[in-house]
Amino acid sequence: MNSYRSNRFSSMPPVVKNLIIINVLFLALQFTLERMQIDLSQYLGLHYWRSDYFKPWQLLTHMFMHGNFMHLLSNMFALWMFGSVLENTWGSQRFLLFYMVTGIGAACMHLGVLSYEYAQFQHAFELYQQQPSVDQFTLFVKHQGINLAPFQDFINAWMDNPNDSSFINASNHLVIQYQNVLYNQATVGASGAVFGLLFAFGYLFPNTLLYVYFLMPIKAKYFVALYALFELYAGVQNSAGDNIAHYAHLGGMLMAFIILTYWKKHDRTHFY
């Protein structure tokens, strides 16, 4: 039993290894195509379902795309750290199924939250159009968690000419432009699936010590719980300039919980 556990925590199994290789190759391809003025994330990154850029395969392909090297490095480190243990525990086939389903589940939750947020945005915009003014426009921008800086020059000019009705049409145009940018933003990264792995590790090995920044020891179950609470707080806070898909992370954890609960109930012989 001890030798099996040691092997489970030490070796890098084939699916984890190949997933890391594929992700690295995708990033290399992204960098190569960028030099040719081709943005691969527009085709393979996950777009809002009402965007003209949305394609069904993006629910899967976004998991192999990353914004930059550090984004890739952090996700692949977590994949290696937690994924290796889980694949050695479950076997390659079950691990790959878990990884893919949690990643797709995270994407679906992200799209669901986007649908709600964009509906709220559209409702607030319609209310603004009923009583348009520079003060109402400023409140609208602030309440939607939008970075005020790009609009500041426009707001200042409108304040200097509050009775100029042309600013009303201009404000509508700016909001529609901003909405189009939101609709067409691509979400990339394996984070949803990785957070599913993190949850599964904490679920199966709750008392294993993890070292935050390689220094501070904390049990896996507490680390997962604190991380989930942080993601929930950051998602609700929705700070301006925060481009992290926090609800996708929570979606990966939620999907992991659903899968693990099902496996534990219906297939205990292969659960752990």
N, C-alpha and C positions, 0 to 999 in steps of 0.2 A: 504493500500500500504506500509506504513512504517513497519507494523508488518511482512508483507511478506518478505520485504527486510532484516529485522533483522534476520528472520529465515534462509533465504538463506545464510547469511554470517556467521552463527554460528553453525549449526548442521552438524554432519558428516553423510552423506547418505550411503546407503548400498553398492553400487558398490565401492566407495572409500574405505570404511572399509574393504571389502573383498579383494580388490586389495592389500592393505597394508598387510593383513594377508597372502595372497598367496606369496607375495614377501619375507616376513620374513621367511615363511616355506621353500621356495626355498633356501635361504641363509643358513638356518640351515641344510638342506639336503646337500648342497655343503660342508660345514664344516665337516659333518659326513662322507661323502664319501671320502674326502681328507685324512682322517685318514686310509682309506682302499686303498690308492693310486689310487683312481678313480677321474679323473678330469671331473666333470659334464659339464664344459664349453666347452669341446671338442665335446660334443654331442648336447648341447642346445644353446651354444653361436653362434653368427652369424659369419660365415666364408666367405671368398671371394669365389665367385661362381666357380672359377677354382680350388679351393682347394679340395683335396680328402675328407676332413672333412665336406664339405658343404652338407646340407640337406635342402629341401624346408621349413620344419617346423621351421627352425631356424629364419625365418623372424618374427615368432610370439614368439617363446620360449625365444629368447634373451632378450625380454622385462622384463622377470621375473628373470633374472640372474644378479648378481652384483659382483664386484671384491672384495669388503670387506665391513665391517660394516658401515664405514663412507660414502662410495658410496651409500649404501642402505639408510642410514639415510637422506642424503641430498635430494635424489629423493623422498623418502616417505614424507618428510616434505613438499616439493613443491606439491606433489600429494594431500596431505591433505589440504594445504593452498589454492590452486587454484582450485583443482578438486572438493572440497566440494561445493564451490560457483557455479561452472558450473553444477554439477549434480542437485543441488537444483533448478537451473534455468531451465534446459532442461528436467529434468527427467532422470531416470536411464538408460532406453534403449538407448536414443539418446546419452547420455554421454558415455556409454560403446562403442557404435559404433564409436564415435569421437576419443576416446582414442586409440582404436585398429587400426583404419585406419591411424591416424597420426603416430603411432609407426611403422607400416609396411611401410608407405610412407617414413619415416625417414630412415629406413633400406635400402629401394630401392635406395634412393639418395646416401647413404653411399657406397653401392656397385657400383653405377655408377661412383662416384668419384674415388673409388679404381681402377676401370677398366682403367680410364684415367691415373691415377698416375702410375700404373704398366706398362701401355703401354709406357709412357714416360721413365720409368726406363729401360725397355727392349731396347728401342731405344738408350738411352745413353750408355748402356752396349755394344751394337753392335758397336757403334762408337768407344768406348774405345778399343775393340778387334781389330780394324783396325790399331791402332797405340799404342800398349801397352807399357807402361813404368811406372816407379815408380811415376814420376811427373803427368802423365795422370791418373794413378790410384788414387792418392791423390786428384786430382781435381774432379774426378768422385765421390768419396765418399763424398766430401764436397758439391758438387752441388746437390746431391740427398738428402741432409738434414740428412745424416746418422751420428750418433755419431761416431766420429773418434777414440775414446779411444780404442775400441776392436781391431782396425786394426793397432794401433800405433806401436806395437812391430814388426809386419810383415813389415810395411813400413820402419821402421828403419833398419831392417835386409836387405831389398832390397836396400836401399840407400848405405849400406856398400858394396853391391855386385851388382852394377847396370847392369853388363854384364852377370849375371847368368840368363839364359833363363828359368830355372826351376821356377823362381818367377812369370813368366807370367802365366804358367799353374796353379800355386798355387793361383794367384789372381783371375783367372776365377772361380776356385773351391770355393773360399771364397764368391764371389759375388753370385754364384748359391746357396750356403748354406744360405746366407742372404735372397735371394729372396724366398726360400722355407719357411723360418721362417715368412716372411711377408705374404705369401699366407696362412699359417696355423694359423695365429693369430686369436683369437676369440674376437669379439666385444660383450660386455654385458652391460645391464643396460636399465632402463626405460626412459633414458634422452630424447630420441627423442619424445616420447609421452608426457613427462612432459613439454618440450619446446612448444609442440603444445598447451597444457593447458595454459601455460604462455601467449602465443600469444593471445589465445581466451579471456583470462581474460582482457588483455590490450585492446583488440578490443571492448569488450562489456562494460567494466567499465574503460574507459580511464582516468578519473579524480580521480579515487580512489587512495588514498595515500598509498604507500608501504614504509616501513621503512628499509633501507639498514643497515644491522647489528643492527637492532632494534633502530637505532639512527637517521639516516639521512632520512627525508621524501622526496619522489619523486613520481610524478604522474605515474600511471601504464603505460600510453602510452609512456612516455619518458624512463622509465626503460626498457620496451620491445625493443624500438628502439636502445638504447645504448647497450643492451645485444646482439642484433642481429649484430650490427656493430662490437662488440668485437669478436663474434664467426667467422664472416667473416674474420676479420683481422688475428685471430689466425689460421684459416684454410689456408689462403693464405701464412702466414708466415711459417707454417709447420716446427717449430723449432725441432731440434734434441732432442729426449727424450720425446717429447709431445705425449702421447698415448691417448689423448682425441679425440673422433670422432666429431670434430666441425661441419663438414658438415651434420652429422646425426642430430645435433641440429637444424641447419638451415633447413634441410629437414622436420623436425617436424613442424617448423614454417610455411614453405611454404605450406605443406599439410593442415595445419589448416586454412591458408588464403583461399585456394581453396575451402575447405568444407564450411567455413563460408560465402564466397561469393555466393556459390551455394544455400545454405539454405536461405540466405537473399533475393535472387532473386526469388526462387521457392516456399518457404514455410515461408512466413513472419509471419504467425499466430503462428508458433511454434519457431520462431527464437529467440525471447527474450521477 
